[in-house]
Each structure stands twice: as C-alpha cells, then as structure tokens.
Amino acid sequence: MSSVAVLVELLRREMSGGQVKCWEHFAHSAARLPAAGDLDLTVYFLGEREHVEHLAPHVRLVMLRPVLSSAPTRSADSAEDVCDLAPHHPRLAALLPRHDVWHLTHSFAFAATAVRLARRQPARPPRLLASVHTDVPLLASVYARYLADRWLPGSHPAVGDLLADRAERALRRRRDRLLHACEKVLVPTPEARAELAAVLGPHRVALLRRGTDHARFRPDDGARTWLARTYGVPVDRPLVLFAGRLDATKGVPLLTESLRLLRDRGRAVHLVAAGSGAEEPAIRRTLGPDATLLGPVPQDRLARVYAACDIFAFPSRTETSGNVVAEAMASGLAVVLPEGARTTSWLTAPGRDGVVVPADEPGAWADALCALADDPERREALRGAAAATARRAHPTWDRVLEEDLLPIWAAAADRGPVGAGRAVPRAPG
C-alpha cells in the first residue's frame, strides 16, 4: 500500500464550507471503493481537539488543533473559514514522515510545514502534490477591507484598499512559492489548468474535477411546501436562492441591489439566502420582507432548500469551481451566473441549461432575473435542462476519485515514496 496524507488546514465542523466537504466526499469514496484498496489515506483537518475518525481500515480523518488559529480575526457573524496562521505545526511535522505522498490543499500552517520538512530530507524526499480549491489571495483582499472597517472605524477607504492590495499580493506570492515546490498541481477546470500551466509548465498541472452527490441533490416535489412550513417563505412568487457566505467575495452586494431594482420594477420575487456573512444587515435593510435569511444550513436540509426554489443566482467570481452550482442544477434550478466565471464550466449549453449575465452590474442582473420571473415557461425549461445536464455530464465523487485522484497518487508513490518497503503507517491516536 502507498500512504497518502491530504492536508486540509481548515476547521472541520458540521457547517464547514466546500473545501472541507470536498475532501470528506473523497474520503468516503475511498472507504467504499474497491479501486482504492491499494491506498492508505489520511485526511488531516483542523479541529477543536485532536482525534481520529476511522472510515475504513485504510481511510481515516484526523483532526489536529491549530497552533495559531485565525478565529480571533473573524467577523462578528463568524462566517469565514478558520485556518492556522502559524509558520510551523509541530504535531503535523511529527506525523507526516509516516506517509509517502503529501497532498497540500491550502497555503498556511499545514502546507508550510510540509514544504519545509520535505526540504530537510533531500536524500529521500516525499512526493509533494497540491490542489487549488479557492482563490485565497482574492478572498484575503476582501476580508482585509472588512477588518479595516472593524479595527479602524472611520478611516479613509484608501486605507482598506491599501491593506487589501498588500494582503492579496503577499498571499499570492506565498501560494505560488508553495505550488512551485510541488511536482503536480491539480485544478478543477480546464481554464484554470491553462492559467497555471503558463506558470508551472503543462506537465505539472492536471485536472481534479468536483463531483456531485446525485442521491442527495435532486428535484423534490414536496420541498416547496416544506420550505414554507419550516421557514415561512412565501410560495406564490418565484424564489431566488443564494447559498454560501453572505459577503462581497461572493458578489452578494451585487445580487442584493439587483433584487432591489427588480422590486422597483414591480416584480414579486423573494430571496432565500442559505449562509451567513458580513452582508446580512445590508440584505435586511435593502430587501426587508422580500428576503428570508436561513443562516448556515446542514447538507441534508440544504438539499431540500435547493429543491424548493426556482432560480439559483450566484454572482461570485472567486470560485475555482463552485460546487453549489452543480448542487443547484442537480436539484432542478435555473442557474444564473456571471459570464466568464469558472462556475460556468458546469453548463454544457449556456442559454439553455443556465443563464450567463454579461456584466457585473445590478441592472444587467436585474434584467436576467426579470426575464426569468416574467416567463414561467422559459424558467421551467431551464430547470429541466439543468437537471438533465447534471445527470448526464456531472460526475459522481466516486468517479472523480477513480479517474482523477487515484492515478495521480499512484504515479507519485510509484516514483519512490519515502516509506518504500515499510509497513502501512498506523493512524495517529
């Protein structure tokens, strides 16, 4: 067996975001697939206490406590992911030599520890891989503005702009340094592959798609009645859903203003927002009773929320893939996305299985949403086409593991793992 360590330096909890969910899906797939039988997989997350969750004899999830948690810098709504800002994680450093392949997924404590430790073993270095899951530098620039407003109230907007620019540039340099240390970098879309190939070389960049849980996310005729009964959402008008962090990184201010314009045009639509974030007060002020804010929603309940709505509006440009788009399509929603965003890769026929908006302007988004609100037949056609595309073209997590991940891990291990000739490493704890 080859031993793979995946380093997900984010806090794992019930309401964790897409990156944590992604690796939970891959771990569960590895636990049940015969094709993964030659693999010993450990996925490391951050946790409030150190413990191990065994999914199978050859698959486990390990939670390690952060050394320098980012939790104190979170906004009041605590919507941001918690990571570890320490330059070194000694507990992880003690565990990593048990594994042959070290797979980085972020650019903070876990990744820095792995790269530094690998450089100290030049005679028999581990195989370093990486995957890109989100645009961390761009997210950092937005949060820097939020923090400037929080810590320096009343300061000139230029202060926030300066902090945002410096944060983005510093984290982009840091990310690129860590990626250059890896022999293979995995990205979710062909567009992202072409972008990184220009920097790292085509031979070092490969595709790691995202999967969809088709059994969980699917149309549900009873979901709309359930949503009205559970949350008091009106059912006599089109329901526009947003799922994710309610902040500027996801384009929420743009969506809020476009819905205000739509209301001013006399269109009765209702926003359903699943998630939390810094823009919650602005949504309440702007839309009032025309919005229902659900807060963070667990996956099982979120599937019913999707199926209860009509339109999924997602103006975000920070996604590397945007699994919420795939979940919405599988649930039978008409999706509305920014033209040129990587989330549009989920569409196979833009205009027929989803709508792309040509400009990041409230008027353009209001026009797109108005067209769907005014034309129930087109809206239903888009919903049906979206569900059909999801069934036909969106792979399951099992398939992505088998086709995209296992070959990369196996090839890396075959080139000479650190632990060659040793027994399978025992799980920590």
C-alpha positions in Angstrom: 0.0 0.0 0.0 1.0 3.6 -0.6 0.2 6.1 2.1 -1.2 9.5 1.2 -1.7 12.4 3.5 -4.1 15.2 2.4 -3.6 18.4 4.3 -6.8 20.4 4.7 -5.9 23.2 7.1 -9.4 24.3 7.7 -11.6 23.7 10.8 -13.9 20.7 10.2 -17.4 21.1 11.6 -21.0 20.4 10.5 -21.3 23.8 8.7 -17.9 23.7 7.0 -17.6 25.1 3.5 -17.0 23.4 0.2 -13.3 22.6 0.5 -13.8 20.6 3.7 -16.9 18.9 2.2 -14.9 18.0 -0.9 -12.4 16.0 1.0 -15.0 14.4 3.2 -16.6 13.2 -0.1 -13.3 11.9 -1.4 -12.5 10.1 1.9 -15.9 8.4 2.0 -15.5 7.3 -1.7 -12.1 5.9 -0.9 -13.6 4.0 2.1 -16.2 2.2 -0.1 -14.5 1.8 -3.5 -12.6 -1.5 -4.2 -10.4 0.6 -6.6 -9.0 2.4 -3.6 -7.9 -0.9 -1.8 -4.2 -0.3 -2.5 -4.3 3.1 -0.9 -3.9 4.1 2.7 -5.4 7.5 3.1 -5.3 10.0 5.9 -7.0 13.4 5.6 -5.8 16.0 8.1 -8.2 18.8 9.2 -8.1 21.3 11.9 -10.2 20.5 15.0 -11.0 21.9 18.4 -9.4 18.8 19.8 -7.1 16.1 18.4 -8.9 12.9 17.4 -9.3 10.3 14.7 -12.4 9.3 12.8 -12.0 5.9 11.1 -14.0 5.5 7.9 -12.4 2.1 6.9 -9.2 0.2 7.9 -7.4 2.1 5.1 -9.1 5.5 5.4 -9.3 7.9 8.3 -9.9 11.6 9.1 -7.5 13.2 11.6 -8.3 16.5 13.4 -5.3 18.5 14.8 -5.6 21.6 17.0 -4.4 24.8 15.3 -1.2 26.4 16.7 -2.3 30.0 15.8 -6.0 30.0 14.9 -7.4 32.7 12.7 -10.6 32.7 14.8 -9.8 36.0 16.6 -9.8 37.8 13.3 -13.2 36.6 12.2 -16.0 39.0 11.7 -18.9 39.1 14.2 -21.0 36.7 12.2 -18.1 34.2 12.1 -18.9 33.2 8.5 -15.2 32.9 7.4 -13.4 29.6 7.5 -10.9 29.1 10.4 -7.4 28.3 9.3 -4.0 28.1 11.1 -1.7 31.1 10.6 1.3 29.6 12.4 4.6 29.2 10.4 5.0 25.6 11.6 2.8 22.9 13.0 4.9 20.6 15.2 2.3 17.9 15.7 1.8 17.6 11.9 5.5 17.5 11.4 5.8 14.5 13.7 3.1 12.6 11.7 4.0 13.4 8.1 7.0 11.1 7.8 4.6 8.1 8.1 3.3 8.9 4.6 4.7 8.6 1.1 2.7 11.3 -0.7 1.9 14.7 0.9 -1.0 16.5 -0.8 -1.3 20.2 0.0 -4.7 22.0 -0.4 -4.0 25.4 1.2 -1.2 27.8 1.9 -0.9 28.3 5.6 0.5 26.2 8.5 0.0 22.6 7.2 1.4 23.5 3.7 4.3 25.5 5.0 5.2 22.7 7.5 5.1 20.1 4.7 7.3 22.0 2.3 9.8 22.9 4.9 10.0 19.3 6.2 10.4 17.9 2.7 13.4 20.2 2.0 15.1 18.8 5.1 15.1 15.3 3.6 16.9 15.7 0.2 18.1 12.1 0.1 14.6 10.6 0.2 12.1 13.4 -0.2 8.4 12.7 -0.1 6.3 13.3 -3.1 4.6 16.7 -2.9 1.3 17.3 -4.7 -1.1 20.2 -4.4 -4.7 21.1 -5.4 -6.2 24.5 -5.7 -9.7 24.9 -4.2 -10.3 28.6 -3.8 -8.7 31.9 -4.7 -7.3 32.6 -1.2 -5.4 35.8 -2.1 -8.5 37.3 -3.6 -10.6 36.3 -0.5 -7.9 37.8 1.7 -8.2 41.2 -0.1 -11.9 41.4 0.6 -11.5 40.4 4.2 -8.8 42.9 4.7 -11.3 45.6 3.8 -13.8 44.2 6.3 -11.1 44.1 9.0 -10.1 47.7 8.3 -13.7 48.8 8.8 -13.8 46.8 12.0 -10.5 47.8 13.5 -10.1 51.3 12.1 -13.7 52.7 12.0 -14.0 56.0 10.3 -10.7 55.6 8.4 -10.3 56.7 4.8 -11.4 54.0 2.3 -7.9 54.2 0.8 -6.6 52.5 4.0 -8.7 49.5 3.3 -7.7 49.5 -0.3 -4.0 49.5 0.6 -4.4 46.7 3.1 -6.4 44.7 0.6 -3.8 45.1 -2.1 -0.9 44.2 0.2 -2.7 41.1 1.6 -3.6 39.8 -1.9 -0.1 40.3 -3.3 1.6 38.7 -0.2 -0.7 35.7 -0.2 -0.4 35.2 -4.0 3.4 35.2 -3.7 3.2 32.7 -0.8 0.8 30.4 -2.7 3.0 30.4 -5.8 6.1 29.6 -3.8 4.3 26.6 -2.2 2.9 25.4 -5.6 6.4 25.6 -7.2 7.6 23.1 -4.5 5.1 20.5 -5.7 5.7 18.2 -8.7 2.0 18.2 -9.7 -0.8 20.7 -9.1 -4.4 19.8 -9.5 -7.1 22.3 -10.6 -10.8 22.0 -11.1 -11.4 23.4 -14.6 -9.6 23.3 -18.0 -9.4 27.2 -17.8 -7.6 27.0 -14.5 -5.3 24.3 -15.9 -4.3 26.6 -18.8 -3.7 29.5 -16.5 -1.4 27.6 -14.1 0.3 25.7 -16.9 1.7 29.0 -18.2 3.4 29.5 -14.8 4.4 26.0 -13.8 4.6 24.2 -17.1 1.9 21.9 -18.7 3.4 18.7 -17.4 2.9 19.8 -13.8 -0.8 20.7 -13.9 -3.6 18.2 -14.1 -7.4 18.3 -13.7 -9.2 17.4 -10.5 -12.9 17.8 -11.1 -15.6 18.2 -8.5 -18.3 15.6 -8.0 -21.9 15.7 -7.2 -24.0 13.7 -4.8 -26.9 12.9 -7.1 -28.7 10.9 -4.5 -28.9 13.9 -2.1 -29.3 16.7 -4.6 -32.3 16.1 -6.9 -35.7 17.6 -7.6 -38.3 17.1 -4.8 -41.9 17.9 -5.4 -42.7 18.2 -1.7 -39.8 20.6 -0.9 -41.6 23.8 -1.5 -44.4 23.1 0.9 -41.7 22.0 3.5 -39.8 25.3 3.0 -43.0 27.4 3.5 -44.0 25.4 6.6 -40.5 25.4 8.1 -39.3 28.9 7.4 -42.4 30.9 6.4 -41.2 31.5 2.9 -44.0 32.7 0.5 -44.8 30.2 -2.2 -46.9 32.5 -4.5 -43.8 34.0 -6.3 -40.5 32.9 -7.8 -37.9 32.0 -5.2 -34.4 33.2 -5.9 -31.8 31.1 -3.9 -28.3 32.1 -2.9 -26.1 29.6 -1.0 -22.7 30.5 0.5 -21.0 33.2 2.5 -23.0 36.4 2.5 -20.2 38.8 1.7 -18.5 40.7 -1.1 -16.3 37.7 -2.1 -19.5 36.0 -3.4 -21.0 39.0 -5.1 -23.8 39.4 -2.5 -23.9 43.2 -2.7 -24.4 43.0 -6.5 -27.2 40.4 -6.0 -28.9 42.5 -3.3 -29.0 45.6 -5.4 -30.3 43.7 -8.5 -33.2 42.3 -6.5 -34.0 45.8 -5.2 -34.1 47.1 -8.8 -36.4 44.1 -9.6 -38.7 45.0 -6.8 -38.8 48.6 -8.0 -39.9 47.3 -11.4 -42.9 45.8 -9.7 -41.7 42.2 -9.8 -42.7 40.0 -6.9 -39.7 37.7 -6.2 -38.3 36.5 -2.9 -34.7 35.9 -1.9 -33.8 32.8 0.1 -30.3 33.0 1.4 -28.6 30.0 3.0 -25.4 31.0 4.8 -24.1 33.9 6.9 -21.7 36.8 6.5 -21.0 40.4 6.7 -23.7 41.5 4.2 -26.6 40.1 6.3 -27.6 43.6 7.7 -27.4 45.2 4.2 -29.7 42.5 2.8 -32.3 43.0 5.6 -32.1 46.8 5.2 -32.5 46.7 1.4 -35.0 43.8 0.9 -36.8 43.7 4.2 -39.7 41.2 4.0 -38.7 40.2 0.4 -35.8 38.1 1.8 -35.6 35.1 4.1 -32.1 34.6 5.7 -31.8 31.0 6.8 -28.4 31.2 8.3 -26.0 28.2 7.9 -27.9 25.1 6.8 -26.6 21.5 7.1 -26.2 19.5 3.9 -29.3 17.3 4.3 -31.6 20.2 4.9 -29.8 22.3 2.3 -30.8 19.7 -0.4 -34.5 20.4 0.3 -33.9 24.2 0.3 -32.4 23.9 -3.2 -35.3 21.8 -4.4 -37.9 24.2 -3.0 -36.6 27.2 -5.0 -36.8 28.2 -8.7 -33.7 30.2 -9.5 -30.1 30.0 -8.2 -28.4 33.3 -8.6 -24.6 33.2 -7.9 -22.6 36.3 -8.9 -19.4 35.1 -7.3 -16.1 35.3 -9.3 -13.8 33.9 -6.6 -14.8 30.3 -7.1 -12.4 27.9 -8.7 -15.3 25.5 -9.4 -18.4 26.4 -7.3 -20.0 23.1 -6.2 -23.1 24.9 -5.1 -23.8 25.5 -8.8 -23.7 21.8 -9.5 -25.9 21.0 -6.5 -28.4 23.6 -7.7 -28.5 22.2 -11.2 -28.9 18.6 -9.9 -31.8 19.9 -7.8 -33.5 21.3 -10.9 -32.9 25.1 -10.5 -32.4 27.6 -13.3 -28.9 28.9 -12.6 -27.8 32.5 -13.3 -24.0 33.0 -13.4 -21.5 35.8 -14.4 -20.2 35.5 -17.9 -16.6 34.3 -17.9 -16.7 33.0 -14.3 -15.3 29.5 -13.8 -18.6 28.4 -12.4 -20.0 28.4 -15.9 -18.0 25.3 -16.6 -20.9 23.3 -15.1 -23.0 24.4 -18.1 -22.9 22.4 -21.4 -25.2 24.8 -23.3 -25.2 28.3 -21.8 -28.6 29.9 -22.5 -30.3 26.5 -22.5 -29.2 24.9 -19.2 -28.3 28.1 -17.5 -28.1 31.9 -17.9 -24.9 33.9 -18.1 -25.0 37.6 -17.3 -22.7 39.7 -19.5 -21.8 42.4 -16.9 -21.3 42.6 -13.2 -23.8 45.4 -12.8 -27.1 45.4 -10.9 -29.0 46.4 -14.0 -27.7 43.5 -16.0 -28.5 41.1 -13.2 -31.9 42.6 -12.7 -32.7 42.2 -16.4 -31.6 38.5 -16.4 -33.7 37.7 -13.3 -36.7 39.7 -14.6 -36.7 37.7 -17.8 -37.0 34.5 -15.8 -39.6 35.9 -13.4 -41.7 37.1 -16.3 -41.5 33.9 -18.3 -42.5 30.8 -16.3 -42.2 28.5 -19.4 -38.6 29.5 -20.1 -37.9 29.2 -16.4 -39.2 25.7 -16.3 -37.4 24.8 -19.5 -34.1 25.9 -17.9 -34.8 24.0 -14.8 -35.4 20.8 -16.7 -32.3 21.3 -18.9 -30.2 22.0 -15.8 -31.3 18.7 -14.1 -30.7 16.8 -17.4 -27.2 18.3 -17.7 -26.4 17.3 -14.1 -27.5 13.7 -14.6 -25.6 13.4 -17.9 -22.5 15.4 -17.5 -21.6 16.0 -13.8 -19.6 13.1 -12.4 -20.1 11.4 -9.0 -17.5 11.8 -6.3 -16.6 8.1 -6.7 -15.9 8.6 -10.4 -13.7 11.7 -9.8 -11.7 9.8 -7.2 -11.2 6.8 -9.5 -10.4 8.8 -12.7 -8.6 12.0 -11.4 -7.1 11.4 -8.0 -6.1 7.7 -7.6 -3.9 7.7 -10.8 -2.1 10.8 -9.6 -1.5 9.4 -6.2 -0.4 6.0 -7.5 2.0 7.6 -10.0 3.6 9.7 -7.3 4.0 6.8 -5.0 5.5 4.6 -7.7 8.3 7.1 -8.3 9.8 6.3 -5.0 7.9 7.0 -1.7 9.7 7.9 1.5 8.3 4.8 3.1 9.3 2.3 0.4 9.5 -1.2 1.9 7.9 -0.2 5.2 4.6 -1.4 6.6 1.4 0.7 6.2 1.7 3.5 8.8 -0.5 3.3 11.8 -3.1 6.0 12.3 -2.2 8.7 14.9 -4.0 8.3 18.2 
